[in-house]
Amino acid sequence: MDRKTQIVIVGGGAGGLELAARLGARFGRKRHDIILVERNGTHIWKPLLHEVAAGSLDANLDEVGYRSHGHRWGYRFFQGTLDGIDRAARRITVAPLLDEDGRELIGQHAIRYDYLVLAMGSVSNDFGTPGVRDHCLFLDDRAGADRFRQILLNHCLRVSRARSEDPESDARVRVAIVGGGATGVELAAELFNAAAALRHYGLEVFDESRLEVTLIEAGPRILPALPERLAEAAQAELEALGVTVRTGIPVTAASAEGILLAGGETVPADLKVWAAGVKGAPPGGGLDGLEINRNGQCVVRPTLQATRDDRILAIGDCAACLLPGSDRPVPPRAQAAHQMAATAYGNLVRLMGGRAPRAFVYRDHGSLVSLSRFSTVGSLMGNLVGGRMAIEGRLARFVYTSLYRMHLIAIHGWIRGLALIAIGRVHAVVRPRLKLH
Ligand SMILES: Cc1cc2nc3c(=O)[nH]c(=O)nc-3n(C[C@H](O)[C@H](O)[C@H](O)COP(=O)(O)OP(=O)(O)OC[C@H]3O[C@@H](n4cnc5c(N)ncnc54)[C@H](O)[C@@H]3O)c2cc1C
């Protein structure tokens, strides 16, 4: 009997999960095995992590269990972390899976592939800045967001306690966020949304005036991906909320006390968040000679195939894809991962049918930044608006939430996706505004 064609996808995030669902739905299990290897048991769409961190989104409600999702869509799920690739044998090695106490649940194992898709995303890039790994928090995954929320809540409780014992107390929760890109800006605004809600949940003496948030950006302005006018509007909105925005100041180190700036000043902080750029995170055992750039990403051709291996594709944040006519690689964004998943799907179908793969075309639909319930700003690009159009307010909010809705429809199909969107709206009304545990 012929062996089944095995397509292995590593990483079930914004790109990988969409690809696994499409391939599973198309090929099922008769003559193919679509295998998703992912280190976590559940998926949460990464752009929601700042809301999880602030407590304004309960990730338990929005997460997707890979096992049940795989059962429904016809792919197999292996929980584990990619450790290495053997290209000659067309095999990947998955590291042993450990339980919470460090005991081995599943030993190291190998999975063969006919085609391999790397969709492992990215991690925060600390650029080797001293003290950052030890003293800063990162919004790289659900665990990091949960950790941030727990520490934030503990500090809020401390401040609330100090103020109820001494109403004159000037105790505050001090948060320093490094990086004035979308993640840092969105987190800063979301924190004020959460702080305002805390007084409804037993912290009567706590409100947003007890929050001291400093956003630090080395570049000349925040939100470099947006037009200057919108970045200025976003900065004005943040400052109106109470955020101190410091631009043009590089960070030299992080310590237990706070963030050290060039020139010697320290921004004191109880919570320090690093959101100043991302890099690829190749597995410990390496990628067996695949081309990797200085940023740790796998270099791919426009077809999304690795430069040194036709059977290996990379999509999303972990791929370095420079398209003809462009001087910059495709940016690490959810919309790029979504579009690359569609191209990878088409190319795998073509490759298996003996046809030539097609080049990826990146359609930049613009950038949108949510300032929580206070505002949304951004710019739309492309055919829809005939160029670049700045948008703010309700329209921007609508387009911003549409990105997540598209992801839900891509991974659940139209009927279930639309039902989940409707349920999400009901939850927004009937559930508590904050997750406090
Ligand atoms: C707070 C925040 C807000 C954002 N907002 C936006 C936004 O508004 N718009 C936008 O376009 N983008 C936004 N982004 C960026 C966006 O989230 C990423 O570009 C997108 O998620 C990349 O998709 P991906 O599939 O490449 O990786 P991911 O979605 O990160 O998925 C990677 C998956 O691979 C798994 N994995 C990693 N390594 C291994 C391994 N060795 N073995 C097995 N599994 C592994 C991970 O657990 C993860 O599930 C935001 C990011 C953050 C952090």
The ligand as a Tripos MOL2 file, in Angstrom:
@<TRIPOS>MOLECULE
LIG
   53    58     1     0     0
SMALL
NO_CHARGES

@<TRIPOS>ATOM
      1 C1         -0.0520   42.2140   21.8300 C.3       1 LIG1
      2 C2          0.0610   42.0220   20.3280 C.ar      1 LIG1
      3 C3         -0.7940   42.7160   19.4820 C.ar      1 LIG1
      4 C4         -0.7160   42.5210   18.0900 C.ar      1 LIG1
      5 N1         -1.5920   43.1980   17.2930 N.ar      1 LIG1
      6 C5         -1.5800   42.9790   15.9610 C.ar      1 LIG1
      7 C6         -2.5410   43.6300   15.1090 C.ar      1 LIG1
      8 O1         -3.3690   44.4100   15.5810 O.2       1 LIG1
      9 N2         -2.4790   43.3820   13.7590 N.ar      1 LIG1
     10 C7         -1.5620   42.5160   13.2310 C.ar      1 LIG1
     11 O2         -1.5760   42.3220   11.9910 O.2       1 LIG1
     12 N3         -0.6460   41.8930   14.0030 N.ar      1 LIG1
     13 C8         -0.6220   42.1060   15.3560 C.ar      1 LIG1
     14 N4          0.3060   41.4590   16.1460 N.ar      1 LIG1
     15 C9          1.3010   40.5740   15.5160 C.3       1 LIG1
     16 C10         0.6720   39.1840   15.2540 C.3       1 LIG1
     17 O3          0.1920   38.6590   16.4610 O.3       1 LIG1
     18 C11         1.6940   38.2490   14.6440 C.3       1 LIG1
     19 O4          2.2730   38.8420   13.5140 O.3       1 LIG1
     20 C12         1.0180   36.9280   14.2370 C.3       1 LIG1
     21 O5          0.4400   36.2850   15.3450 O.3       1 LIG1
     22 C13         2.0470   36.0040   13.5580 C.3       1 LIG1
     23 O6          1.4110   34.7900   13.2470 O.3       1 LIG1
     24 P1          2.2750   33.4390   13.1810 P.3       1 LIG1
     25 O7          1.3300   32.3610   12.7740 O.co2     1 LIG1
     26 O8          3.4980   33.6650   12.3940 O.co2     1 LIG1
     27 O9          2.7640   33.2110   14.6820 O.3       1 LIG1
     28 P2          1.9560   33.0580   16.0130 P.3       1 LIG1
     29 O10         0.5520   33.5080   15.8840 O.co2     1 LIG1
     30 O11         2.7870   33.6820   17.0760 O.co2     1 LIG1
     31 O12         1.9320   31.4710   16.2390 O.3       1 LIG1
     32 C14         3.1190   30.7340   16.4070 C.3       1 LIG1
     33 C15         2.7660   29.4200   17.0880 C.3       1 LIG1
     34 O13         3.8990   28.5550   17.0520 O.3       1 LIG1
     35 C16         4.0530   27.9120   18.3090 C.3       1 LIG1
     36 N5          5.4810   27.5440   18.4120 N.ar      1 LIG1
     37 C17         6.5440   28.3810   18.4860 C.ar      1 LIG1
     38 N6          7.6850   27.6880   18.4950 N.ar      1 LIG1
     39 C18         7.3460   26.3810   18.4500 C.ar      1 LIG1
     40 C19         8.1000   25.1790   18.4400 C.ar      1 LIG1
     41 N7          9.4550   25.1650   18.4710 N.pl3     1 LIG1
     42 N8          7.4440   24.0040   18.4060 N.ar      1 LIG1
     43 C20         6.0630   23.9600   18.3660 C.ar      1 LIG1
     44 N9          5.2980   25.0830   18.3750 N.ar      1 LIG1
     45 C21         5.9430   26.2810   18.4030 C.ar      1 LIG1
     46 C22         3.5820   28.9360   19.3010 C.3       1 LIG1
     47 O14         3.1840   28.3440   20.5280 O.3       1 LIG1
     48 C23         2.4130   29.5880   18.5460 C.3       1 LIG1
     49 O15         1.1920   28.9220   18.8140 O.3       1 LIG1
     50 C24         0.2570   41.6440   17.5420 C.ar      1 LIG1
     51 C25         1.1300   40.9570   18.4130 C.ar      1 LIG1
     52 C26         1.0360   41.1420   19.7860 C.ar      1 LIG1
     53 C27         1.9810   40.3970   20.6970 C.3       1 LIG1
@<TRIPOS>BOND
     1     1     2 1
     2     2     3 ar
     3     2    52 ar
     4     3     4 ar
     5     4     5 ar
     6     4    50 ar
     7     5     6 ar
     8     6     7 ar
     9     6    13 1
    10     7     8 2
    11     7     9 ar
    12     9    10 ar
    13    10    11 2
    14    10    12 ar
    15    12    13 ar
    16    13    14 ar
    17    14    15 1
    18    14    50 ar
    19    15    16 1
    20    16    17 1
    21    16    18 1
    22    18    19 1
    23    18    20 1
    24    20    21 1
    25    20    22 1
    26    22    23 1
    27    23    24 1
    28    24    25 2
    29    24    26 1
    30    24    27 1
    31    27    28 1
    32    28    29 2
    33    28    30 1
    34    28    31 1
    35    31    32 1
    36    32    33 1
    37    33    34 1
    38    33    48 1
    39    34    35 1
    40    35    36 1
    41    35    46 1
    42    36    37 ar
    43    36    45 ar
    44    37    38 ar
    45    38    39 ar
    46    39    40 ar
    47    39    45 ar
    48    40    41 1
    49    40    42 ar
    50    42    43 ar
    51    43    44 ar
    52    44    45 ar
    53    46    47 1
    54    46    48 1
    55    48    49 1
    56    50    51 ar
    57    51    52 ar
    58    52    53 1
@<TRIPOS>SUBSTRUCTURE
     1 LIG1         1 GROUP 0 **** ****
